[in-house]
Amino acid sequence: MNAGTMKKFMTLVKWEYNGVFLPLCVIIGVMGLVQVLLFYRVLQGAARNVPLSYLIQQANVSVLFVVAFAVLMVLIGVRLLFNFMPSKSMYALLTLPGSREDVYLAKLMAMWLALLVLVAAQGLVLMGLGFLAGQEGLRGGFGMAGRRGADFYLALLEVPFLRMVFPATGFGRALAVVTLGGTVSVVLYVVTAVKSGYVKGPVIAAALWLGLFLILFPFANNPMRMNVFIFVVMVIFTFCVNKFGMKLFDTGEVAG
């Protein structure tokens, strides 16, 4: 891309992200508030030698993150459909000079950014929960300055949900990026394909991705060769659904 094209593309990304910013703030705010309240409730009734990982699991932190993630996925789909309602600006965007694929790619990058913000917010909430436990004088030595980092790190290793979203290894982080980012790609493709009048392709794509995810979780218990194979398959699958989604924009089929 030249400078002018890149500027237009980044404007599209900004426009897409601004469209989900306020709902994203609400999702993060509700998720964080409920997690803190539930964690504090569990904290008040726990023994002083209970590890931080146990408190996080009992507070259903992972369940709330999954719910927030699911709501974000629904928001992505609803926003795309809303863009094509009569008198909406998506029709105008598809008539702009340049590649129509850029419109889809900008939406994809904006949704990836929204996901990154959600994950980062969850990380900050987790650190806040650890600090809260420390202020209570706890919990398996967590209140001791020298143990705070160690207990938090152990929680990341012991809680399956945290192992997947905030893995400790480089390969684990790459796998987390592909798993979460790929889910966004699949959701956006499925909604785009359904809007274009297709049924079989979206159903197959969603089923295959769900199958890969169920095989992967919890990936820490799989042999490394199995993890690498699933990682490669997920990367290829994500690339393919993105290409198919961009093609539907390029041909104009998504406009109906």
Secondary structure, 3 states (H helix, E strand, C coil): CCHHHHHHHHHHHHHHHHHHHHHHHHHHHHHHHHHHHHHHHHHHCCCCCCCHHHHHHHCCHHHHHHHHHHHHHHHHHHHHHHHCCCCCCHHHHHCCCCCCHHHHHHHHHHHHHHHHHHHHHHHHHHHHHHHHHHHCCCCCCCCCHHHHHHHHHHHHHHCHHHHHHCCCCHHHHHHHHHHHHHHHHHHHHHHHHHHCCCCHHHHHHHHHHHHHHHHHCCHHHCCHHHHHHHHHHHHHHHHHHHHHHHHHHHHCHHHC
